[in-house]
Amino acid sequence: MSTLRGNCLMGQSGGPTAVINSSICGVIQEAVKHAEIERIYGARHGILGVLNEDLIDLRREDPEEVELLKCTPAAALGSIRHKLPEPEQDSSEYKRIFQVFDAHDIRYFLYAGGNDSMDTINKISAYAAKVGYDLRAIGIPKTVDNDLAGIDHCPGYGSVAKHIAAITLGVGLDMRSVHLTDPVVIMEVMGRNAGWMTASSALARREEGDAPNLIYVPEAPWNRARFLDDVKRSHAEYGWCFIAVSVGTKDESGEYLAAQKGEFATDAFGHVQLGGAGPFLENLVREELGLKTRYVRLGPAERVAMHFASLTDRDEAYRLGAFAVQSVIEGVTARMVSLERKSNDPYECELTLADLEVVANEEKLIPREWLNEAGNDVTQSFLDYARPLIQGEVPTPIQDGLPRYARLRGVPVGKKLGAWRRSS
């Protein structure tokens, strides 16, 4: 393996998580150990920052602030959702990216994100090989949805699962205390095609009757009559019913529950507008069963709860960031750093590498055998999988009664090229 000297550039993409910055911290703190890496840059707002030559010098950040990234949620470098075109159809963005790489001697490119981000790494790696540019590019996984293929579980999921379970525990106790007047609670959780986050609410249960009483996810088709029977049965047995539902839950015809009411059907562009599954079920229970129902929507708050993040999740995110640097230094490119589970009890995961083609083009759903036959709950197999991921709490510095999060200086790197203009 030949030694490759040059600069390292990293970026973040997609929906933030509580621990994506821990991976960035791992990258920075590992990169400074290697003489091959001369400068360490960050791209503001992911690949868009590369296109705009909007880079910051991460070696000029205060080491204390870099360390604080381990307990700081959201995306410190700024995120973006931008899908690169197929280079055969439009190569203009690739030409610009490699102009920026060449101008700043970028030889290592690390990108933290989900499916589309891994697709970006895959395309850039292929284009580098095509044009003969010496580049080592690697993906760092992140997504609260836990739907990335090629990895046992995704950094970000353990923390959001811990938060959702804690919220379920608290709201469930509140429901039980006021169930004589408010007997039904419907909690809507993010998840378009995969129900991993919603399923994590089951971790809150400790005794019979504890919330959630019913769980509905996209992997199991929803049936109206069966749902109403489920709610009636829970209410008759316990006096209450706590329902956790994914925004992407579909009926047996494949239609989103959110699309069954006109006001929730589509957005201004004609796209299916999710986020209405909870209100749809709330109205259905009230109209069909006459039970007073409360609706709880967690939304983006689910993914930034660093104050109760999983230490296991944080540590794995950090290790993957450091492992990404070690991998590119050793000559690895066009891969994603990954986790392979060896054991549930005691919990053990091994650092490994995954094929970007698999990650970019496949989606990991909850195995059907991890859901019960009725499709309204999870099995012990899911609990055995998920429980190790929520263990431990991240120590968070407090300032004036609130968490003290990192604030990067963001010292700009001088631009060497003219402004980029997107081709029409």
Protein Blocks (a to p, Z undefined) as FASTA:
>chain_A
ZZdedddddddedjddfklmmmmmmmmmmmmmpmklmbdcddehijllmmnopacdfklp
cfklmmmmmmcghjfkopaddddddfklomklmmmmmmmmmmnopabdcddddfklmmmm
mmmmmmmmmnopacddddddddfklpaghiabdchjlmmmmmmmmmmmmmmmmmmmmmmm
mmbccdddehfkbcklmmmmmmmpmbghiacfbdcdfklccdfklmmmmmmmmmmmnopa
cddddfkbccfkopafklmpfklmpcfkopacehilmmmmmmmmmmmnopacddddfbjm
lmmmmklccfklmmmmmmmmmmmmmmmmnopahiacddddfbfbdcddddddddfklmmm
gccdddfklpcfkopaccfklmmmmmmmmgcjdddddeehiacddddekiacddfbdcdd
ddZZ
